[in-house]
Every structure is written in C-alpha cells, then in structure tokens.
Amino acid sequence: MLLPLLLKTWRDRWRGLVAWTTGLVLITAVELYVYPSIRDSGEGMEALIEGFPDAMQEIFRMSDYTSGAGFLNVEMFSIIVPLVFIAVGATWGAGGTADEEEKGTADLLLTLPVSRAAIVATKSAATIGVLVGLMAVLAVTLIVGSGMVDLGVASSRLVAACVMSGLLGVLYAGLGFLVGAATGRRGIALGVAFTLAIAGFLLYSLSPMVEGFENINPVNPFQWAVGGDPLNNGIDIGYALRLALLSAVLFAGSLVAFRRRDIRAE
Amino acid sequence: MAALTPAISLSGLTKFYGRQLGVADLTFDVSPGEVFGFLGPNGAGKTTAMRMLVGLLRISSGRATILGQDVATAPAALRGRVGYLPGALALYKNLTAREYLTFVARMRHRDLDTEIAGLAGRLNLDLSRHIHDLSKGNQQKIGVIQALMHEPEVLILDEPTSGLDPIVQREFEALVDEATSRGAAILLSSHVLSEVEHLAQRVAIVDDGHLLVVEHIDRLKERSVRSLELTFRTAVDTQRLAAVPSVETVTAHGSVATCTVVGAHTELLRVAVELGVETVRTQEPSLEDIFMTLVSGGDPDAPAPAAEDLA
C-alpha cells in the first residue's frame, strides 16, 4: 500500500465524493421526514397501493409499504441506494488505473520504484475505502434519523442493508477496475460495468413477473444484495460471501491483467 | 570509469505491437559516465525502446539490462536508481509544482526538498504555481527535475529539451554534465542533432524501427556530407574544386562556390587557398545530412540539402 498515492487519489476527487455523500444524506433525510405521514395514513395508504397494478407492486416490492422496513425498501434500498453505490463504485473502479493511463500520468507513476501490484492494490483500496465511507455515512444517517422518526427498524438491520448495498457497489467497482486495468480505457470500463449493472437490475426487478428470469437470480448480484431483504432479515451470510468473493476475484484479476500489460502511449 | 559493466545494455531488443513492428533488434551499450545520444526522426522507435527500458512496455524479444539487472524481471527497487523523463510528459495538473515533486519524492521514499528547491532555482521554476497554469516549457522543467532530483545512476531522457528556452537548455546541459561527472549513464533521445551533439559522445541512429549506426558523434560527422561556402576575390574555376577527391558537388555563383564534402577538408582548403579564397564558411552537418549519407549508403551522388539551401 502506497500511502502518498492513496491520499492523493482521494484528494483528487474529493469534490465528487462530497457531492455524492451530500446527495445520499439529503435523500435519506427527506425520505425519513416523509415516513411518519406514510405510516400514519395507515389503511388509506394500504388501499392506495392495493389499487396500483400488480406489476408495479411486485417490481417495487410494495407489500408492506407502511412499515419502516417496507418503506425503506421501496423508497431507498430497491433502487436508489444500490444504484448510488454502483455509480460511485463503477466510476472509481473504472478510473482506478485507466484514468492514469488515459491522462498519460501512468508513465511517470509506473516508473517510480513501486510495483504495478502495489499500484493496483492502492487504487483498489482507495476505491473500496470510498465505498466503505459512503456506507458508513449512510448507516449513521439512517440510525440517527430512524430514532428521530421512530422508524421501528433495528440499527443492526439498517447496517445490514447498507453493507449489502455497499458490497454490491464494491462488486461493480471491481468489474470496472478489471476492465480498466485490462484495456487502459476508462470509457470501456465504465460502459461494461454500467451495462452489466443495469442488466442485473432489470433481470432482478422483473424476475417476479417474467417467466424464467427468476432462474437467473441465484447468480444475479442484485438478488444477493437486495433479494435477501436485509432490512427484515439481516445479512444473509451466503449472499454476502458471494458478493465479497466475486469482488475479490475481480480485484485480483485486475492485478494479473495489469501486471504485464503494455501501458498505452498517447 | 572504464566500461566494465555497461549501465544500460540493449541486445537484440525488439518490440512488436501485435504484428506491427515497433523496433527491431536494437543493440548498444551505455557506460557509466557516458551521455549516449539516441537519434532518429519522429516515429522511428526511440520512445518505444525507452519505454521498454523503463518497464512500461513488454519486450517482445531480445534483452535489456540496467545496472546489470534484466529490466523484464528486475524488482521495482531498480527504478529507484533510474530517472526517466517521458517524451509525452503528463503531470498531475491539479497539483502545484512543489506538491507534484514532493509526491514523487515520497513515492521514492526520499526527502528531496533541498534538491527540489535547488533545481527549481537553477531552472527558474516557480514551485508554488499550479501545473495547469504553467507553460509547456515550465512543465518540462518539472519533468527534468523529477528525473534528476534523486541523483539516479541511470537517466533515460526522451526529448528532454523540447519546449525549453535556450537559457534553460544551457542549464540543463550543465545538469547533465554534473550527472555524468558523478558517474551517471545517460540515454538521451532527440530528433535534432544539435540538441545532443555537445552532450553526447556516441550516438545511435534509428530509422523506421531499425538501427542504422552506432558511432562516435565526431566520426559520424566526419563521414557525412557537409557543405562549405568559399568566397573568392574573383570568379572561380569550379573545375579545380571539383577535381578534389573529397568534393562531391560544386555550385558557383560568380565568386562564391558552394562545395559538398565528405571527410577531411584539407585538400579542398589547400586548393582553395591556391585559387585565392578570402573567406570560408562551413556548416555543421545536420542530422538530416547524416541521415541522408547513411540512408544512401554513402552514395556520392546523394544531394546534400544544405548545399542546395546555400546555392
């Protein structure tokens, strides 16, 4: 691990980080602020949701919308939170080494007396660190906020949901990192990571309705991260391990891909 | 300073990009304390060879060593003894010059604040400016400083003087002299001969990925076509000038004759004095002249561009 490079990598992109973090905190605050009125509307809201098309109810998993966990699942953890983690993860991952290569700064960085493995490890750590930080901020916001609005979800469950979404972000970060390390092209890495993320999301979301899609769920990272309903059930160890192991494979693969590659010239 | 072990050694160094040839079969050594010029037109393969030496590109075949260690297998620590200035210099533009250089020093596990300040002073670089506000020349100074500041034993400098103004170039040359006098080996590329001729003792010339020649620079110049402009008191007898064996072509306008010459000038000057020459102007052969001589295989009919310019 190369501390100067780690700190520099974070420092270079602190503005984006502040923006994402602020956005996530604001969204959380607004949702939590709205929650008491949803809960207190009681049967009226249940009746309203009953009136929604079945498809919509299933896609957004609206079964217990007025409970704290149900509300957070619909409003945050089925779409927004996973996508924010994926967006941040894939962007940082795709940037990992490819950013340096595209800007041409890799030439000087890689000719310093540090191994390419150390550079990959440091850039990976920077990426994962950002996601862990975002995860922590979200969890703290939720725990503090849930006490204020009497959400009725245990802190451990809130943390569980954040961790699982965070791991999903780490996974797509690893994917972006691998493609970036193998090609030296940030655009391709971003494209691949986002395309596969959106494909995974659609397959998972539509799986209750489309015949055959549920067969894919066992290998769909969205199922692993969201399908276990961590807000109600806590962390599913099997799913969490799958996310972590596949992420580890992707980051390790980046190291192998990058170690012996020709670095692009301008 | 005898060349027991070359500081840089290339043997049969070859690079293919897929099927496309980058460089083929480069072989030469650079000794400690030597400045070795690496010449050729843009796109000849100089940068490719240098990027292989510093480990940015894999070697397709052949071998390269730095300080006795094979660059393909050497540990990263070897690069602690090497300074590299890339041809396409790209710095972290959001940093100031000082932040950048301090970052590089930290990555080298060195405290080089004194060296950085000293070099910046000599090259007249304001360290507090942000890199994105600096001109290309000033950015190049940062490139030079980061290559030299840790006093490496081997320097690989790709077009180091590009963008530097003449005063800074002179300071750069002084820095190169200091580096060699403490025993550093320097491989220095350029597409302009004049940039390397007062620095390098020997040069390699590459064209289209192939090594044309490795030679002492003086011998190379001797061998190559150069032009002499002779001004006489009266109209001149070009026949007698053309009869001198080393003279290849003669053109005359009234009392001024321009001769292209290969090798020693002695005989020509003797004849010219006999004919009453008043002034002699000689032009140093440019890389292009040397190039023409090499490519044409010393063909005496090869025209020397400089002579045409003078005619």
Interface residues (C-beta under 8 A of the other chain):
Chain A: L2 P4 L5 K8 D12 K103 G104 T105 A106 D107 L108 L109 L110 T111 L112 P113 V114 S115 A118 R260 R261 D262 I263 A265 E266
Chain B: Y17 T47 R51 V54 G55 L56 L57 R58 P75 A76 A77 L78 R79 G80 V82 Y84 P86 A88 L89 A90 L91 Y92 N94 F103 V104 R106 M107 R108 H109 Q146
